[in-house]
């Protein structure tokens, strides 16, 4: 039974609990056993919360659609009452910081019956797309431990891909749900801006760039979790439009005939893209054409305006990094100094401190205007954009975290890898990575699907269609719980 459990999705596990085929405590103990066996190789889980999880599993008070199903939460974006919270920072780790309350999303996870087993590794403040923080060391990819898991939700990606848990919380400010999903062979949906609350601590973060959700192994799990965590919460400054029906009802629903654009850059294009990643996006277009959709080589021309949106994205992140360091200094009662953080974090914060309020607002206005140019493509004709999720297969560990004495070069490499994701944090559109491709070396390659603002329903229908046409559930990585049982 243990081997089977590690390969089942959360929806199936919840059904087993409801039918009496397995108890919540059995699921929790099976997951804990998997973590204890594999975590030394993967470094995915940094804060075990096993006693609390077992107590909750024994409580007999679990209700909701995922009652009894174990999960992990990323040590960033959300907090859980009474538990350590370090945000990838050695500063907070050394101070032994604990959260005094829970985020709304954590409360919603628990209301749905999920059981939190612990917290996953993340880069410092989520500022890069590989999970190699100085505070906790690198997370390793279950498909090949010499390679990155992506970031900033890389610990969550490694945990789900290896079968430790069926799903884990993830957050996305520039691709941090979709990139680990791509590199670990998972499903990762960044929801529309305002779909899921960041409260009570934030109305928005990184000026609306950040969204929070999960990484999973199946489209139906993603849909089910979106149903339980989406919606307006008290004090939220805005909310995405409500769906017409539950997202779980979109799984397997009729898709209709969509007009699809495929953006798979070649060697002569401005965006550098590994041929294997471009081929995965084109193959997804072929699959969609075979499923009856109108597929064209087309994309919003505003995507060519890299000289506008890339500096704007950088400036927003830099300003909010400066604000974050100041806020943690006030919260802990000790100012954060250059020696307390990684060199790139301090470099970003210094860049943010140099931006005036007028400059910041001018950047926001310019990005809003660019957003309108982007939206015209969906509002005028097209239903869906298909791109590679990232510009290369999972890079080797160390590639994106060096040279530490040259933050500008590190930043250049990071932006080169995340060539297709931050645009949709700026626009606030829903975007999903699905595990359709494989590199010649057997590493996962994700394909990104992007719909108009508020249309997660379209993404779930299309992803479900692709999941059936090009199944991925039988693929498991080199390091997996089922291999050790």
Phi, psi and omega in degrees: 000322182300317180298317179297318183300322184290345181251002180268148177278172185295325180298316179293318179298320178296322177296319178298320178296314181298325182275356180083011180285340179204150180262157175306321181295322176298317179296316180298313181295324178296317179293317178300318178299318178296318178298314183294331180280325189254340191294333177297331179276328190253334182053048180271320184257123182253339182226098176289141176231047191292319182297316178297321181294316180293322178298318179294321180295328180276351191295333184072011183247017184280129177224169177109169187292341179241033183303124175091357183273128180280150177210174174234155175241142178292143180276050180193155175077322177229156176235155177233133189303130175080005184248154176302145174219120186234346176053031181074009186260127173296333178302310181286326178298314181292331178278350181064045186287137176237147178278141182268350186206175178250145172292156177304320183296321177296318177299321179290322174304312184289326176296330178280358177096001180289150181243120183274122182267339183168192186236147188253158184293148181206149174293162184303119180056017178066032191268006178213174185251029167222146186260086182222055184289147175295332183294324187230353182083172187283144164275144184249145184283126180299337179284331175194109189292354174279354185247159181289153172271356192084181181196167008268001180265040186290325176297319177296318179299315180296320182295317182287316181298326182276357178086009177299316178219158180282340180202159178209149178297148177211154177230155190218109175251347178201012181135010193283354165266313188289324183291311174299324177299316179297313187284340182251002177075043185236175172265130180220113180255122166270115183285168176300150175304129179086359179288318183238133184290143172257010183283171001275359186282329184224142167278320171209160179227145188053044178052043176090002179286329189273133173230157184232137177199228182215166163248143186219179175255353181219152179295322182293328175295317178300315179297317181295319178291321178300323177299323187271342183248355182270159177121158182290134176246161184305128176087356178297138184287338180196168179214149174290155180299142181293144178289160179288333181203169180302147181294332178298334178284349176278341181291118181080001179286159179299136184266330186082188181258107185262152171262119191240133171255139178245127178243100181231087188303141176262185185296339182264001183276161183294326178270121179284129183219131176302135182303327180292324179288319176297320180295324178297320178293318179295322179295324175297320176299319177298316179300317180293324176296317178296335178274003173102007180271157176274113186245131182227152168280097186200153178198163179296130180297337179297340177295340178284350184274054183299328181292348177260305190282331180293309177297325179295316177300313180300316184295318178298312180298319180298315181296319180287334174293317176301317180295320182296316180296319178296318182294320180292328175298316179292320182295320184269347181082012176221123181302143176277124182254174179301326181285348183272346187229168178290157186299321180291323178299314180294320178300316178297315181298319178298319177297321179293322180295337182277355182268129178281164178299319180296319179296318180299313181294325177295321176297315179299316179296319179295321178290326175297318179295320177296321177303318179296321178294323176296314185296333180302326183297318179282322185285336184270325190206314191267152179257332190209141172245136177244128177221166163299151175287312175230170190273001180203161170297170182308120180288162177292148174303138180101333183298317183267358180248010178229156354278133184295337180270008179224075182303328180296318179291319176301315180298320179299315181294320179298313180295328178294319179290317183269052187286344190240358188255317188294340179304326187267352163285323177295315182282340182079009181284154174285139180216140186227135172262131177238143190275072185267335188250163173221142176279170178300334180268008177084012178274146182294147174227120180270154174243133183264133174248131182233128178246174176295159181307133177083002186252052172301332179301320179296315181298317182293319178298313183292316180298321177297320178297316179292324178300324178283321183285323182231072188300148178232357188293339181275355180273126174230149184281175180301319179255108185211148181304320184296338181281348184247359182268000000 
